[in-house]
Amino acid sequence: MQQRMKPNKKVTSWEVVGALVAVLRRANGLTQLQLADEAKVGEDTLASVEQGRRPLKVDLARRLDTVLKSDGVLATTAAKLPNREKYPAFVQDYVEQEQKALTLLWYENHVVPGLLQTPDYVEQIYANLHPPISPEATEAAIRARLDRQNLLRRECPPVMNFIIEESVLQRHLGSPDLLRRQVRHLRECADLPFLSIQVMPTETDAHAGLAGPLVLLETPDHDHLAYVEGQHNGLLIDDLDEVSAYQQRYGMLRSQALSPHKTKSLLTKLLE
């Protein structure tokens, strides 16, 4: 069987700068502990920077430049770093594939799929994060989520199918008016020629999606990928056997959910 190339792991700007710090440190013959002592910073903090788990701040970068004799390279670079990456590292590979997909199949059981969320619905999702994040990080995350929706306005958008739990349409996340606007948006999206929506009834005797949310996509090279996400992690899968199993699961979900036509009728009824 022909093996296909795995998607390249996305590297964040924090990781790139952290790797640079580590190279300069080793070039100076210093351990992390030695450099941390000379730069007057905790060893754990320095380790987090080198591993790309936290951004290099300018004040620390200046101290490191002094110790490592790097002529302001780190301070200049740190000044350009974003305080928060546009997308979490674990989701960046998926977003890259999503934006150029030929087909996209999505099952969601707790919220409306991100590509179909209204701006105020997105705001409520981030308002419900615990622990909360800063206003600046929230604004950046909302903007990044909405930017992804440009996919629907692409000249040749992917063929898309969304399966949404009926309970999602009863969870207003802020106010009944907010939910009504979201349902209206779903009803409008359901009429797009390249997109179909199916609702999974709450009252059902069989359900193939009990393991949680799932996204399947086809790349421009006709490779097939699956994406599954948990609380604060996600996994983009390209193993042929695993993806095949997820495709079979999604096929069963489509047969168990309401048809696109009946879903349109349900969404219209909710708006009456």
C-alpha positions, 0 to 999 in steps of 0.5 A: 500500500502506498504511504502518503506524506504526513502533514508537517507539524506546525511550529509556533513563533514562540518555539522558533525563538526558544530554539534560538535561545537554546542554541545561543546558550549552548554556544556559550557553554552554559546550562539552563541553570547557569544562564538562569542564574546569570540572567536573574530568572527562574530556571523553570521560566527559562526552560518554558521559553526554550520549549516555546511554552511561553513568549520571550519578554523583552526585558528578559531578552535584553538580559539574555543578550547581555549574558550571551553577547548576542548584540540585541538579537533576542530583544529585537526578536522578542519585540516582534513576538505576539503575546498570544499565538493566533491559534493554539499550537495543537489546532494550527495544523488542523486550521491550515488543512481546513482552510484549503479543504475540498470536503469538510464533514463536522459533528458537534455535540456541545456548541454550534460548529465554529464555522457557523457561529455568529459573532455574539455566539463566539463572544459568549463561548469565550465568556464562558472559559474557566479560568478566564483569559485576558480581554486582549487574548479574548479579542484575538481569539474571537477575531481568529475564530471569525477569520476562519469563516472566510472559508464559506466565502471562498471562490470555490468553497468546500462541500460541507456537511454539519451534524449538530445535536438538537440540545445545542439548539436549546442552549442559549449561552447568554440570552434567548435572543442570542440563540434565536439569531444563531438559529436564524444564521444556521437556517440561512446557511442551510440554503447555501448550495455547497452546505448541508446541516443535519440535526441529531434528535435528542430522542433517539434509540441509536447514536454513533457519535457518543465518543464526542466531536469529530471533523473529517476533511479531504485535502487538495491532494485527495488525502483524507484526515480526521480531527478530534479535540478534547478539553485543551488538546487536539489530534489531526489523524492521517492513519488510513485505518483510523480515518476509515473507521471515523468515516464509517462512524460519520456515515452512520451518524448521517443516517441517524440524524434528521435529513437536511430537508427535515432539519430546515423545517425544524430550524424554521419551526424554532424561529416561529 
